[in-house]
Amino acid sequence: MTGAEMSADTANEQMQLYKVLMRYCSIVVSTLPILCIYPFVQKYFVNGVMIGSIKG
């Protein structure tokens, strides 16, 4: 392999790595707001479940 082919392969590997890294970063960024808001809204979920489970 020549130097140009090796650098092209290295660049391709770097691009694949960045694609995977961006995918994981977008998953974390999209999940963080849900994880931050859920503890404050959890009491309403529990309250709704309790009301829905009452049989009369």
Distance bins in CASP14 RR format, pairs under 12 A and 6 or more apart:
PFRMAT RR
TARGET T0000
AUTHOR 0000-0000-0000
RMODE 2
METHOD distances of the structure
MODEL  1
1 7 0 0 0 0 1 0 0 0 0 0 0
1 8 0 0 0 0 1 0 0 0 0 0 0
1 9 1 0 0 1 0 0 0 0 0 0 0
1 10 0 0 0 0 0 1 0 0 0 0 0
2 8 0 0 0 0 1 0 0 0 0 0 0
2 9 0 0 0 0 0 1 0 0 0 0 0
3 9 0 0 0 0 1 0 0 0 0 0 0
3 10 0 0 0 0 1 0 0 0 0 0 0
3 11 0 0 0 0 0 1 0 0 0 0 0
4 10 0 0 0 0 0 1 0 0 0 0 0
4 11 0 0 0 0 0 1 0 0 0 0 0
5 11 0 0 0 0 0 1 0 0 0 0 0
5 12 0 0 0 0 0 1 0 0 0 0 0
6 12 0 0 0 0 0 1 0 0 0 0 0
6 13 0 0 0 0 0 1 0 0 0 0 0
7 13 0 0 0 0 0 1 0 0 0 0 0
7 14 0 0 0 0 0 1 0 0 0 0 0
8 14 0 0 0 0 0 1 0 0 0 0 0
8 15 0 0 0 0 0 1 0 0 0 0 0
9 15 0 0 0 0 0 1 0 0 0 0 0
9 16 0 0 0 0 0 1 0 0 0 0 0
10 16 0 0 0 0 0 1 0 0 0 0 0
10 17 0 0 0 0 0 1 0 0 0 0 0
11 17 0 0 0 0 0 1 0 0 0 0 0
11 18 0 0 0 0 0 1 0 0 0 0 0
12 18 0 0 0 0 0 1 0 0 0 0 0
12 19 0 0 0 0 0 1 0 0 0 0 0
13 19 0 0 0 0 0 1 0 0 0 0 0
13 20 0 0 0 0 0 1 0 0 0 0 0
14 20 0 0 0 0 0 1 0 0 0 0 0
14 21 0 0 0 0 0 1 0 0 0 0 0
15 21 0 0 0 0 0 1 0 0 0 0 0
15 22 0 0 0 0 0 1 0 0 0 0 0
16 22 0 0 0 0 0 1 0 0 0 0 0
16 23 0 0 0 0 0 1 0 0 0 0 0
17 23 0 0 0 0 0 1 0 0 0 0 0
17 24 0 0 0 0 0 1 0 0 0 0 0
18 24 0 0 0 0 0 1 0 0 0 0 0
18 25 0 0 0 0 1 0 0 0 0 0 0
19 25 0 0 0 0 0 1 0 0 0 0 0
19 26 0 0 0 0 0 1 0 0 0 0 0
20 26 0 0 0 0 0 1 0 0 0 0 0
20 27 0 0 0 0 0 1 0 0 0 0 0
21 27 0 0 0 0 0 1 0 0 0 0 0
21 28 0 0 0 0 0 1 0 0 0 0 0
22 28 0 0 0 0 0 1 0 0 0 0 0
22 29 0 0 0 0 0 1 0 0 0 0 0
23 29 0 0 0 0 0 1 0 0 0 0 0
23 30 0 0 0 0 0 1 0 0 0 0 0
24 30 0 0 0 0 0 1 0 0 0 0 0
24 31 0 0 0 0 0 1 0 0 0 0 0
25 31 0 0 0 0 0 1 0 0 0 0 0
25 32 0 0 0 0 0 1 0 0 0 0 0
26 32 0 0 0 0 0 1 0 0 0 0 0
27 34 0 0 0 0 0 1 0 0 0 0 0
27 35 0 0 0 0 0 1 0 0 0 0 0
28 34 0 0 0 0 0 1 0 0 0 0 0
28 35 0 0 0 0 1 0 0 0 0 0 0
29 35 0 0 0 0 0 1 0 0 0 0 0
29 36 0 0 0 0 0 1 0 0 0 0 0
31 37 0 0 0 0 0 1 0 0 0 0 0
31 38 0 0 0 0 0 1 0 0 0 0 0
32 38 0 0 0 0 0 1 0 0 0 0 0
33 40 0 0 0 0 0 1 0 0 0 0 0
33 41 0 0 0 0 0 1 0 0 0 0 0
34 40 0 0 0 0 0 1 0 0 0 0 0
34 41 0 0 0 0 1 0 0 0 0 0 0
34 42 0 0 0 0 0 1 0 0 0 0 0
35 41 0 0 0 0 0 1 0 0 0 0 0
35 42 0 0 0 0 0 1 0 0 0 0 0
37 44 0 0 0 0 0 1 0 0 0 0 0
37 45 0 0 0 0 0 1 0 0 0 0 0
38 44 0 0 0 0 0 1 0 0 0 0 0
38 45 0 0 0 0 1 0 0 0 0 0 0
38 46 0 0 0 0 0 1 0 0 0 0 0
39 45 0 0 0 0 0 1 0 0 0 0 0
39 46 0 0 0 0 0 1 0 0 0 0 0
41 47 0 0 0 0 0 1 0 0 0 0 0
41 48 0 0 0 0 0 1 0 0 0 0 0
42 48 0 0 0 0 0 1 0 0 0 0 0
42 49 0 0 0 0 0 1 0 0 0 0 0
43 49 0 0 0 0 0 1 0 0 0 0 0
43 50 0 0 0 0 0 1 0 0 0 0 0
44 50 0 0 0 0 0 1 0 0 0 0 0
44 51 0 0 0 0 0 1 0 0 0 0 0
45 51 0 0 0 0 0 1 0 0 0 0 0
45 52 0 0 0 0 0 1 0 0 0 0 0
46 52 0 0 0 0 0 1 0 0 0 0 0
46 53 0 0 0 0 0 1 0 0 0 0 0
47 53 0 0 0 0 0 1 0 0 0 0 0
47 54 0 0 0 0 0 1 0 0 0 0 0
48 54 0 0 0 0 0 1 0 0 0 0 0
END
